[in-house]
Amino acid sequence: MFHNHNVVSFKYSQRTYYMQITRSWREQRVMLKNRFSVLNDADFEFEEGQKESMMDKLSVKLKKTRSELELLFAELQTY
């Protein structure tokens, strides 16, 4: 996954998808916490350069693969 301004790309099933980031990180956190009651603010905390670690922890907590988690974030952009 790479970030370039407001465009993010990620691979899923050997295809590369691009999405426009329209929601702030705060909005995405709120939406995920509303959708998954098991999540709390501490699940979204990360130090600079440690975002990948946070994403891995979210994958485990939500019992989703990393690709599924990335698709979930992409879905949040469509609301």
Secondary structure, DSSP 4 states (H G I P E B T S, - for coil): -EEETTEEEEEETTEEEEEE--S-HHHHHHHHHHH-TT--GGGG---TT-HHHHHHHHHHHHT--HHHHHHHHHHHTT-
